[in-house]
Amino acid sequence: MDIQRLTAARQGSESLLLRDEELTQTWQDFQLSSMPDLLSALHLCHAVHALAESGLLQRLRDGVEEDLLDGLNQRIASNLLRYLVLKGVLEEWQGTFRLTRRGALLTSEISLARLGFYLEAYGPVVQRAGDLVTGRAVYGTDVRRSNGPLSRHCGTVFAKYYTPIVLEAMRDRGAKRILDLGCGAGQLLVDVCLNDPEITGVGLDIAPAAVETARDLARRHGLEHRLEFVVADAFDPATWPPVCSGAEIITSIGVLHEHFRDGNKAVVEILNTYADVLVGEVMLLIGEPEPFYDDRENDSEFFLMHVLTDQGFPVDRATWFSIFAQTRLTCRQTLTWANAGPRMCFYDLTLKR
Ligand SMILES: C[S@@+](CC[C@H](N)C(=O)[O-])C[C@H]1O[C@@H](n2cnc3c(N)ncnc32)[C@H](O)[C@@H]1O
């Protein structure tokens, strides 16, 4: 170390300014590494999540001023607001806070759903990445994603981008009864019913919590007479309750790719099991993430979630087609959004003739 003593203005006591080339270089390297920006993004994600979760966001949207911090830890809440002002999420004027334009975009329905997906649903997994890599913890035993928030946040995004695709596919076939395998929080079924008063359906999921949430959602929309939800294994049609029969369209969105963990053959076998229940013109509509394995639109984050949860990885369209070719199903058409929504492709499958 080669410390230089630089002269500094003397104001009462002596002020020494020190300089060392090596330490300066190391600090500059840290700045250039982009780590400061990453830390900032990490904390901002948590702070925005806290803003929404604490109810403060809704109060800000409602224009609450006086009672903004009612019922909260006043000191922490007020300082969190100050932090968000520093970050350009809020603006403060004469003691009142409002969302900035950036704040409004960061707290849009889609932004919060994406945030909740990574922070709430998969946060418990990412925090244990080191343990998972070393084997000190095992996914599914010691570490689990949070299924409630997963269904909820997926539901928000899926409702916007996938419901129109399912409606399009149903209209095309004149289908009125739908069976949704791995229905999660039931958002798709509810939205489809709200869009067409003649549609009825059944949602099936292995997670009792998801089924409960779905039933509640249907009740809140007055759809309990048109929609039923059951706990069952989507991959074992022989165990499905009788209410699952009679569907004119069977959907399964974001569920099947987990089985790539057991190899392509496992997925071929599941699809062939579905072929057994596809009588007549019944259509199977599979919606699966379409990864490009690049670093755009959080594709790499999505990949990491699959790595850490030891799931099978989503595969590209060509691989899906090679899989369909090994089944008794054929793909009539694919449906995707050109430039909107998560990268997802829908495959409209029927029995091979
Ligand atoms: C990524 S989420 C997709 C949820 C829903 N399809 C949607 O689009 O919002 C996957 C869902 O599949 C369910 N699932 C996983 N394995 C299943 C199985 N063997 N049988 C039924 N559901 C299953 C999970 O509980 C979860 O709700």
The ligand as an SDF file (V2000), in Angstrom:
LIG
                    3D

 27 29  0  0  0  0  0  0  0  0999 V2000
  -47.4130  -22.8110  -13.4080 C   0  0  0  0  0  0  0  0  0  0  0  0
  -48.8970  -23.1920  -12.5930 S   0  0  0  0  0  0  0  0  0  0  0  0
  -50.0720  -22.8630  -13.8780 C   0  0  0  0  0  0  0  0  0  0  0  0
  -51.4430  -22.6250  -13.3260 C   0  0  0  0  0  0  0  0  0  0  0  0
  -52.5430  -22.3680  -14.3610 C   0  0  0  0  0  0  0  0  0  0  0  0
  -52.6230  -23.3830  -15.3790 N   0  0  0  0  0  0  0  0  0  0  0  0
  -52.3990  -21.0220  -15.0040 C   0  0  0  0  0  0  0  0  0  0  0  0
  -52.2740  -20.9750  -16.2150 O   0  0  0  0  0  0  0  0  0  0  0  0
  -52.4050  -20.0140  -14.2790 O   0  0  0  0  0  0  0  0  0  0  0  0
  -48.8700  -24.9730  -12.5570 C   0  0  0  0  0  0  0  0  0  0  0  0
  -50.0750  -25.5910  -11.8580 C   0  0  0  0  0  0  0  0  0  0  0  0
  -50.0690  -26.9820  -12.1000 O   0  0  0  0  0  0  0  0  0  0  0  0
  -50.4440  -27.6430  -10.9110 C   0  0  0  0  0  0  0  0  0  0  0  0
  -49.9580  -29.0330  -10.9690 N   0  0  0  0  0  0  0  0  0  0  0  0
  -48.6740  -29.4610  -10.9270 C   0  0  0  0  0  0  0  0  0  0  0  0
  -48.6370  -30.8110  -10.9800 N   0  0  0  0  0  0  0  0  0  0  0  0
  -49.9350  -31.2230  -11.0880 C   0  0  0  0  0  0  0  0  0  0  0  0
  -50.5610  -32.4990  -11.1790 C   0  0  0  0  0  0  0  0  0  0  0  0
  -49.8420  -33.6150  -11.1790 N   0  0  0  0  0  0  0  0  0  0  0  0
  -51.9000  -32.5440  -11.2650 N   0  0  0  0  0  0  0  0  0  0  0  0
  -52.6470  -31.4250  -11.2560 C   0  0  0  0  0  0  0  0  0  0  0  0
  -52.1110  -30.1870  -11.1500 N   0  0  0  0  0  0  0  0  0  0  0  0
  -50.7740  -30.0860  -11.0660 C   0  0  0  0  0  0  0  0  0  0  0  0
  -49.8150  -26.7970   -9.8210 C   0  0  0  0  0  0  0  0  0  0  0  0
  -50.4250  -27.0320   -8.5660 O   0  0  0  0  0  0  0  0  0  0  0  0
  -50.0600  -25.3890  -10.3590 C   0  0  0  0  0  0  0  0  0  0  0  0
  -51.2980  -24.8800   -9.9310 O   0  0  0  0  0  0  0  0  0  0  0  0
  1  2  1  0
  2  3  1  0
  2 10  1  0
  3  4  1  0
  4  5  1  0
  5  6  1  0
  5  7  1  0
  7  8  2  0
  7  9  1  0
 10 11  1  0
 11 12  1  0
 11 26  1  0
 12 13  1  0
 13 14  1  0
 13 24  1  0
 14 15  1  0
 14 23  1  0
 15 16  2  0
 16 17  1  0
 17 18  1  0
 17 23  2  0
 18 19  1  0
 18 20  2  0
 20 21  1  0
 21 22  2  0
 22 23  1  0
 24 25  1  0
 24 26  1  0
 26 27  1  0
M  CHG  2   2   1   9  -1
M  END
$$$$
